[in-house]
């Protein structure tokens, strides 16, 4: 469970900026600190630019968690998962959002603005935030993922 007052980084491309703003408003009303990396319009932008900013913020512990919104959530997740210590999950329903928190301790949630409406997106975020990592056998699996990640060479210029 993510406590109130936690710092949450947000990012979206042009397809997701309106839902991102709705999520931002909801989170702020609930007492979360929000860092909004943009975008702020429907002008076409490239989703990796925003996924990078949010993933770096979470990876470097400047933010406790991150939320990314694009057309499907898939491009954002692919990009965010390139960063060390990031476990980004695309969740377009509340069940997978809960499981992402409980089983994989996902630290970035990705949502598809062309898959769900704003109300559903807010519900997905709420379920993810209230989910509690189960530890136990799930921790063992996260440890294996971390071991794989640590065994890979770090290309020059990568976090």
Secondary structure, DSSP 8 states (H G I E B T S, - for coil): ---TT-EEEEEE-TTTHHHHHHHHHHHHHTT-EEEE----SSS---HHHHHHHHHHHHHTTSSSEEEEEESSSHHHHHHHTTSTT--EEE-SSHHHHHHHHHHH--SEEEEETTTS-HHHHHHHHHHHHH-----THHHHHHHHHHHHHHHS---TT--
